[in-house]
Amino acid sequence: MPQSIKLSTDQMRLMSLFQNVTGATARDCVEDEKQNRVIFVVNEGKMGLAIGKGGSHIKNLQNIVKRNVEIVEYSDDPIKFLKNILNPKLVNEVKMNKRDDGTLQAIVTVDSKKKGIVVGREGRNAEKARLLAKRYFEISSVLINSPVPTLEW
């Protein structure tokens, strides 16, 4: 586990707003200025409550903060956490790899047809995975691979 996560006053305010709107408690809040979004991390099992019926809580929150709002379900297991960030239905496998310099690397394997969805427009999902993996588990890089389909003759 990395050093304790420090939150700014703005992030604390956003977390309080998140709780008031959704009824779910956020355990973390990351402001991503580059992608103009706010990422909230909620405890396991609280994803449905946070999203609301038909995504109503998220829509309300986006209208209030005037930015995109994304929610990720937390897990103590880095592999499960990465799957939660990138969409568990689309991720085939996550492997942890310790590099020669001692840093951790996560290798995520996805179906080649689904790679674009997993990476996201302009790499926004991949960037979110890198940001949160580093913040929580000291994982320095996240590599998203898809196996090359073998051609049969």
SVG drawing of the C-alpha trace seen along z (x, -y; Angstrom):
<svg xmlns="http://www.w3.org/2000/svg" viewBox="-34 -23 51 48">
<polyline fill="none" stroke="black" stroke-width="0.4" points="0.0,0.0 1.4,-3.4 1.8,-6.3 -1.4,-7.7 -3.4,-9.5 -3.8,-13.3 -6.9,-15.1 -7.2,-18.8 -10.1,-20.8 -11.7,-20.8 -11.5,-17.0 -13.0,-16.8 -15.9,-19.0 -16.4,-16.9 -16.5,-13.7 -19.1,-15.3 -21.2,-16.4 -20.9,-12.8 -22.2,-11.3 -25.1,-13.8 -26.2,-13.1 -25.6,-9.4 -25.9,-8.1 -22.7,-6.2 -19.5,-7.0 -16.5,-7.8 -13.2,-6.5 -11.2,-8.7 -11.6,-11.4 -9.2,-12.2 -9.5,-15.3 -8.2,-14.7 -7.8,-18.2 -6.4,-16.8 -9.6,-14.8 -11.9,-17.3 -13.3,-14.6 -13.6,-13.6 -13.0,-10.0 -14.6,-8.7 -13.5,-5.4 -16.3,-3.7 -16.1,-0.7 -16.8,2.8 -20.5,3.5 -21.5,-0.2 -21.3,-0.7 -25.1,-0.3 -26.0,-2.7 -23.5,-5.3 -24.7,-5.1 -28.4,-5.3 -31.4,-4.0 -30.6,-4.6 -27.5,-6.5 -29.5,-9.3 -27.0,-10.0 -24.2,-10.4 -26.2,-12.7 -27.1,-14.9 -23.5,-15.0 -22.2,-15.9 -24.7,-18.7 -23.6,-20.1 -19.8,-19.8 -19.9,-20.6 -17.4,-17.8 -17.6,-14.1 -17.9,-11.9 -16.5,-8.4 -16.9,-5.8 -14.5,-2.9 -15.2,-0.1 -12.3,0.4 -10.6,3.8 -7.7,4.7 -6.6,7.0 -4.6,5.0 -5.7,7.5 -9.4,7.2 -9.0,3.4 -7.5,3.1 -10.3,5.2 -12.8,2.9 -11.2,-0.2 -11.1,1.2 -14.4,3.2 -14.2,6.7 -16.3,8.1 -13.8,7.1 -10.5,8.0 -9.3,11.6 -6.4,11.6 -4.1,9.3 -0.6,10.3 1.8,8.5 5.4,8.3 8.3,7.1 10.8,5.3 14.6,5.3 14.5,1.9 12.1,3.1 9.0,1.3 5.7,3.2 4.1,3.5 0.6,4.7 0.0,6.5 -3.7,6.6 -4.8,9.0 -8.0,8.2 -9.6,9.5 -8.2,7.7 -11.7,6.7 -12.4,5.1 -9.0,3.3 -10.3,0.0 -13.2,0.0 -10.9,1.0 -8.3,-1.7 -11.0,-4.3 -11.1,-7.4 -7.7,-9.1 -6.6,-6.5 -8.7,-7.9 -9.5,-4.5 -5.8,-3.4 -4.8,-6.7 -7.3,-6.2 -5.9,-2.7 -2.4,-4.1 -3.4,-6.9 -5.2,-4.7 -2.9,-1.7 0.0,-4.0 -2.0,-5.8 -3.0,-2.6 -0.6,0.1 2.7,-1.5 2.2,0.0 4.4,-2.1 2.9,-1.1 -0.1,0.6 0.3,2.3 -2.9,3.3 -2.2,6.1 -4.3,8.2 -3.1,11.5 -2.5,11.6 -5.1,13.9 -3.4,16.9 -4.4,17.4 -5.2,21.0 -4.8,22.1"/>
</svg>
